[in-house]
């Protein structure tokens, strides 16, 4: 029984490592009109991971921009208060 579990664990780890290497190799693919066919050649899991990563970077950029806007707004209010 232990041998079977060990073998299953080994195969799942091997499978995860294999797919992670493929994703690293294809990590530079971004979806646009020019590379539509290379996007379609990806597996469903790879497309999902790429779109998830893109959405996370977009979310981080939005948060940074929002923080920057808030800081500028605070600075302008403080400057206006000092002038009075």
VOTI-249714 format. One line per field, with one value per residue: residue in one letter; x, y, z of N, C-alpha, C in turn; residue number from 0. Coordinates in steps of 0.2 Angstrom, whole numbers, plus 2048, in hexadecimal, padded with zeros to 3 digits. Example, Ala and Ser with C-alpha at 12.3 -4.5 7.8 and 13.67 -1.06 7.14 Angstrom:
2
resn (A:S);
n_xx (842:840);
n_yy (7E4:7F5);
n_zz (827:823);
ca_xx (83E:844);
ca_yy (7EA:7FB);
ca_zz (827:824);
c_xx (842:840);
c_yy (7F0:800);
c_zz (827:827);
resi (0:1);
% end
This chain:
84
resn (X:X:X:X:X:X:X:X:X:X:X:X:X:X:X:X:X:X:X:X:X:X:X:X:X:X:X:X:X:X:X:X:X:X:X:X:X:X:X:X:X:X:X:X:X:X:X:X:X:X:X:X:X:X:X:X:X:X:X:X:X:X:X:X:X:X:X:X:X:X:X:X:X:X:X:X:X:X:X:X:X:X:X:X);
n_xx (804:80A:813:80C:806:811:816:80B:80C:819:816:80D:814:81E:816:811:81D:821:816:818:824:821:818:820:829:820:81C:81D:813:806:7F5:7F0:7EC:7F6:7FC:7F2:7F1:7FB:7F6:7EB:7F0:7F4:7F1:7E1:7E3:7EF:7EB:7E2:7EA:7F3:7EA:7E5:7F1:7F3:7E8:7EA:7F6:7F0:7E7:7F0:7F7:7EC:7E9:7F5:7F5:7E9:7ED:7F7:7EF:7E7:7F1:7F6:7EB:7E9:7F5:7F2:7E8:7ED:7F7:7EE:7E8:7F2:7F5:7EA);
n_yy (7FA:806:808:80A:816:81E:81D:823:830:834:834:83E:849:84A:84C:859:860:85F:866:873:876:877:882:88C:88D:891:89D:8AA:8AD:8B8:8BC:8C1:8C8:8C4:8B8:8AE:8A1:89A:89C:894:888:884:87B:879:87B:882:88E:893:895:89F:8AA:8AC:8B1:8BC:8C4:8C5:8CD:8D9:8DC:8E0:8EB:8F4:8F5:8FC:907:90D:90F:919:923:926:92B:936:93E:940:947:953:958:95A:964:96E:971:976:982:98A);
n_zz (800:804:7FA:7EF:7F2:7F3:7E6:7DF:7E4:7E0:7D2:7D0:7D5:7CB:7C0:7C3:7C3:7B6:7AF:7B4:7AF:7A2:7A2:7A6:79B:791:796:791:789:783:781:771:761:758:75D:75E:75A:761:76D:76D:76C:779:788:791:79F:79F:798:7A1:7AC:7A7:7A4:7B1:7B7:7B0:7B3:7C1:7C1:7BB:7C4:7CF:7C9:7C8:7D6:7DA:7D3:7D8:7E5:7E3:7DE:7E9:7F2:7EB:7EC:7FA:7FC:7F5:7FC:809:805:801:80E:815:80F:813);
ca_xx (800:80E:817:807:805:817:816:806:80F:81E:814:809:819:821:811:811:823:821:812:81B:829:81E:815:826:82B:81B:819:81D:80D:801:7F0:7EF:7EA:7FB:7FE:7EC:7F1:7FF:7F2:7E6:7F4:7F5:7EB:7DC:7E6:7F4:7E8:7DF:7F0:7F5:7E5:7E5:7F7:7F2:7E3:7EE:7FA:7EC:7E5:7F6:7F8:7E6:7EA:7FA:7F2:7E4:7F1:7FA:7EA:7E6:7F7:7F6:7E5:7EB:7FA:7EF:7E3:7F2:7F9:7E9:7E6:7F8:7F4:7E5);
ca_yy (800:80C:808:80D:81D:821:81E:829:837:836:836:845:84E:84A:84F:860:863:85F:86B:879:878:879:888:891:88E:895:8A3:8B1:8AE:8BC:8BB:8C7:8C5:8C1:8B1:8AB:89A:897:89C:88F:881:883:877:87D:87D:888:894:895:898:8A5:8AF:8AE:8B5:8C3:8C7:8C7:8D3:8DE:8DE:8E3:8F1:8F8:8F7:901:90E:910:912:91F:929:928:92E:93D:942:942:94C:959:95A:95D:96A:973:972:979:988:98D);
ca_zz (800:804:7F4:7EA:7F4:7F1:7DF:7DD:7E6:7DB:7CB:7D0:7D5:7C5:7BB:7C5:7C1:7AF:7AD:7B6:7AB:79C:7A3:7A6:794:78E:79A:78E:784:785:77C:76D:75A:754:760:75F:759:766:773:76C:76D:780:78B:795:7A5:79D:796:7A7:7B0:7A4:7A5:7B8:7B8:7AD:7B7:7C7:7BF:7B9:7CB:7D3:7C6:7CA:7DD:7DA:7D0:7DC:7EB:7E0:7DD:7F0:7F5:7E8:7EE:801:7FC:7F3:802:80E:803:802:815:818:80C:816);
c_xx (804:812:812:806:80B:818:811:809:814:81B:810:80E:81D:81C:811:817:823:81C:815:820:827:81B:81A:828:826:818:819:817:808:7FC:7EF:7ED:7F0:7FD:7F7:7ED:7F6:7FB:7ED:7E9:7F5:7EF:7E7:7DF:7EB:7F1:7E5:7E5:7F2:7F0:7E4:7EB:7F6:7ED:7E6:7F2:7F6:7E9:7EA:7F7:7F2:7E7:7EF:7F8:7ED:7E8:7F4:7F5:7E8:7EB:7F7:7F1:7E6:7F0:7F7:7EB:7E8:7F5:7F4:7E7:7EC:7F7:7EF:7E7);
c_yy (806:80D:80C:814:821:822:823:830:839:838:83C:84A:84F:84D:857:863:864:865:872:87B:87A:880:88E:892:892:89B:8AA:8B2:8B3:8BC:8C2:8C4:8C2:8BA:8AD:8A3:896:897:896:888:880:87F:87C:880:883:88E:897:899:89F:8AB:8B1:8B2:8BC:8C7:8C9:8CD:8D9:8E1:8E2:8EA:8F6:8FA:8FD:907:911:913:918:925:92B:92C:935:941:944:947:953:95C:95D:963:970:975:977:981:98D:990);
c_zz (800:7FE:7EF:7EC:7F2:7E9:7DC:7DE:7E1:7D4:7CB:7D1:7CE:7C0:7BD:7C2:7BA:7AC:7AF:7B2:7A4:79C:7A3:79F:790:791:797:789:787:77F:778:766:757:757:762:75F:75E:76D:773:76D:774:782:78F:79B:7A4:79C:79C:7AB:7AD:7A5:7AC:7BA:7B6:7B1:7BE:7C6:7BE:7C0:7CF:7D0:7C8:7D1:7DE:7D8:7D5:7E2:7E9:7E0:7E4:7F3:7F2:7EB:7F6:801:7FA:7F8:807:80B:803:809:817:815:810:81D);
resi (0:1:2:3:4:5:6:7:8:9:10:11:12:13:14:15:16:17:18:19:20:21:22:23:24:25:26:27:28:29:30:31:32:33:34:35:36:37:38:39:40:41:42:43:44:45:46:47:48:49:50:51:52:53:54:55:56:57:58:59:60:61:62:63:64:65:66:67:68:69:70:71:72:73:74:75:76:77:78:79:80:81:82:83);
% end
